[in-house]
């Protein structure tokens, strides 16, 4: 499952990847994610939560890359990733190198508590 929510006041988009995630879940969530991003101002932050991820299909890389490019065009300022198990990282650093031309600050945390402190939530 993929779920995107936002906090406009904190300029934060929260993207959760839960259970088994395939490209079809990301495609279904794309319009909602773009709608939430339209409410953000340049410099917005993204919290990518992979804490409850069991498995992500490698085919998701295309969808994630396309969303990274969209966020780059909107002026993303920071990405905080919660990845407690490095084996569940599908190559996000490689995707970042190819899809973020403006190079937002990217930080990887082991849990949501660490991410919360980093984001001052």
C-alpha positions as CSV (number, residue, x, y, z in Angstrom):
1,X,0.0,0.0,0.0
2,X,1.1,3.6,-0.7
3,X,-0.4,6.5,1.2
4,X,0.4,10.2,0.8
5,X,-0.8,12.9,3.3
6,X,0.4,16.4,4.0
7,X,0.6,19.1,6.5
8,X,0.5,22.4,4.6
9,X,1.3,24.5,7.7
10,X,4.6,22.6,8.2
11,X,5.2,22.3,4.4
12,X,5.5,18.5,4.8
13,X,4.4,15.7,2.5
14,X,4.4,12.3,4.2
15,X,4.6,9.3,1.9
16,X,4.1,5.9,3.5
17,X,5.0,2.6,1.9
18,X,3.3,-0.3,3.8
19,X,3.4,-4.0,3.2
20,X,4.0,-5.1,-0.4
21,X,4.3,-2.2,-2.8
22,X,4.1,-2.5,-6.6
23,X,4.1,0.1,-9.3
24,X,0.3,-0.1,-9.6
25,X,-0.1,1.3,-6.0
26,X,2.2,4.2,-6.8
27,X,0.3,4.9,-10.1
28,X,-3.0,4.9,-8.2
29,X,-1.6,7.4,-5.7
30,X,0.1,9.7,-8.2
31,X,-2.9,12.1,-8.7
32,X,-3.4,12.4,-4.9
33,X,0.3,13.1,-4.4
34,X,0.4,15.7,-7.1
35,X,-2.7,17.4,-5.6
36,X,-1.0,17.5,-2.2
37,X,2.2,18.9,-3.7
38,X,0.3,21.7,-5.5
39,X,-0.4,23.1,-2.0
40,X,3.3,23.3,-1.1
41,X,5.7,26.2,-1.5
42,X,9.2,25.9,-2.8
43,X,11.5,24.5,0.0
44,X,8.9,22.0,1.1
45,X,10.0,18.8,2.8
46,X,9.2,15.1,2.2
47,X,9.1,12.4,4.7
48,X,9.4,9.0,3.0
49,X,8.4,6.3,5.5
50,X,9.5,2.8,4.7
51,X,9.3,1.6,8.3
52,X,6.4,-0.8,7.6
53,X,7.5,-1.8,4.1
54,X,7.8,-5.6,3.6
55,X,8.7,-5.6,-0.1
56,X,8.9,-3.1,-2.9
57,X,8.9,-4.3,-6.5
58,X,12.0,-3.1,-8.4
59,X,9.5,-1.8,-11.1
60,X,8.6,1.0,-8.6
61,X,11.8,2.7,-9.4
62,X,10.3,4.2,-12.6
63,X,7.3,5.6,-10.7
64,X,9.5,7.0,-7.9
65,X,11.9,8.6,-10.3
66,X,9.0,10.3,-12.1
67,X,7.7,11.7,-8.8
68,X,11.2,12.8,-7.8
69,X,11.4,14.8,-11.0
70,X,8.0,16.4,-10.4
71,X,9.0,17.4,-6.8
72,X,12.3,18.7,-8.2
73,X,10.4,21.0,-10.5
74,X,8.3,22.3,-7.6
75,X,11.4,23.2,-5.5
76,X,11.7,20.4,-3.0
77,X,14.1,21.5,-0.2
78,X,14.6,18.3,2.0
79,X,13.9,14.6,1.9
80,X,13.9,12.6,5.1
81,X,13.8,8.8,4.6
82,X,12.9,6.3,7.3
83,X,14.6,3.1,6.4
84,X,15.2,0.8,9.4
85,X,16.2,-2.1,7.1
86,X,18.8,-1.1,4.5
87,X,17.8,-4.2,2.5
88,X,14.5,-2.5,1.7
89,X,16.1,0.5,0.0
90,X,15.6,0.0,-3.7
91,X,18.4,2.3,-4.6
92,X,16.9,5.6,-3.6
93,X,20.4,7.3,-3.5
94,X,20.9,6.3,-7.1
95,X,17.4,7.5,-8.1
96,X,18.2,10.8,-6.3
97,X,21.3,11.3,-8.3
98,X,19.5,11.0,-11.6
99,X,16.1,12.6,-10.8
100,X,16.9,15.6,-8.5
101,X,18.8,18.2,-10.5
102,X,18.6,20.8,-7.7
103,X,19.9,18.3,-5.1
104,X,17.7,18.7,-2.0
105,X,19.1,17.8,1.4
106,X,18.6,14.1,1.9
107,X,18.8,12.4,5.3
108,X,18.1,8.7,6.1
109,X,16.9,7.8,9.6
110,X,16.4,4.4,11.2
111,X,13.0,5.3,12.8
112,X,10.3,7.9,12.9
113,X,11.4,9.3,16.3
114,X,14.7,10.2,14.7
115,X,12.9,11.7,11.7
116,X,10.6,13.6,14.0
117,X,13.5,15.3,15.7
118,X,15.2,16.1,12.5
119,X,12.0,17.7,11.1
120,X,11.2,19.5,14.3
121,X,7.7,18.0,14.4
